[in-house]
């Protein structure tokens, strides 16, 4: 949490912003120094604003807030390094959202395992109107995740992440197994 930082100097003392007649009085200097103490953390924060929104350097308490800006999954992990990766790669994850490659990427970062995604969809083109579409109906995705410790994964979190990463009409099944 940001707040008062003892001994932090302000780059813009309030006394220097007042007319010269106020510089002579000791009372005025002491009075406006309280504003310097209150404003110094504000100036320090503004001077380092890029560090606050950069996923690699954002303070822990702001990381979830920055993640919400870019739509990073909040429930994915409590591990700080995994959260930073999720925030850093959120744009790419959104670009690939709903695709097998995007699902593999999200689950690989979340679990650290080998992810295999089997999709029932497909693409094709035809010069003949009314031809059968590729894939099977209803749309379904089968996910297999190979981990060193399959018991360490929370299936409810995996289901939630997969539901968020796939189109609403696509059903899914998840299989977690040992390597």
Secondary structure by P-SEA (a helix, b strand, c coil): cccccccccccccccccccccccccaaaaaaaaaaaaaaaaaaaaaaacccccccccccccaaaaaaaaacccccccccaaaaaaaaaaaaaaaaacccaaaaaaaaaaacccbbbbbbcccccccccccccccccccbbbbbbbbbcccccccaaaaaaaaaaaccccccbbbbbbcc
